[in-house]
Amino acid sequence: MSIIIREACLSDSAAIADLMGQLGYPTTAEIMSDRIKLYQQDRLHKALVAELEGVVIGCVALAISERFHRVGRTMRIMGLIVDAEHRRQGAGKLLMESAEKFAQENNCDVIELTSGMHRDALGSHDFYKRLGYTELNDIKKYMAKKLPANK
């Protein structure tokens, strides 16, 4: 049994929607299908899945942007999830290795991600640290503003 990493396709929509629910972002297969289509059309976005024996067990979504304030590109991990029943079997590491390869192929010099504080108890923060990621909470603050819906 080996895990295969490949680009997400429309037939993966339901499985990815289930994974997003596990990550805490409930959604539908239809919405995920729309997201996959958008990512397929933009060379600076990519969605990858981890597949085991024909079943999608993980997903990572990636977005590259040009920095405005200095030369260089940043890739952002938009989301990473491995099915609860398949964690600690190497799928997350393979997805992150593929993400880093995509970043290098696209001349990125930094990869960013955020991970909820509640994920620390699940081992997510230690997972990222083992892969070489550094916590920047004392250097940067993550901020967001919810905008009203368009009418």
Sequence and secondary structure as in RCSB ss.txt:
>XXXX:A:sequence
MSIIIREACLSDSAAIADLMGQLGYPTTAEIMSDRIKLYQQDRLHKALVAELEGVVIGCVALAISERFHRVGRTM
RIMGLIVDAEHRRQGAGKLLMESAEKFAQENNCDVIELTSGMHRDALGSHDFYKRLGYTELNDIKKYMAKKLPAN
K
>XXXX:A:secstr
  EEEEE  GGGHHHHHHHHHHHT    HHHHHHHHHHHHH TTEEEEEEEETTEEEEEEEEEEEE SSSSSEEE
EEEEEEE GGGTTSSHHHHHHHHHHHHHHHTTEEEEE    GGGTTTTHHHHHHHTT    TTT           
 
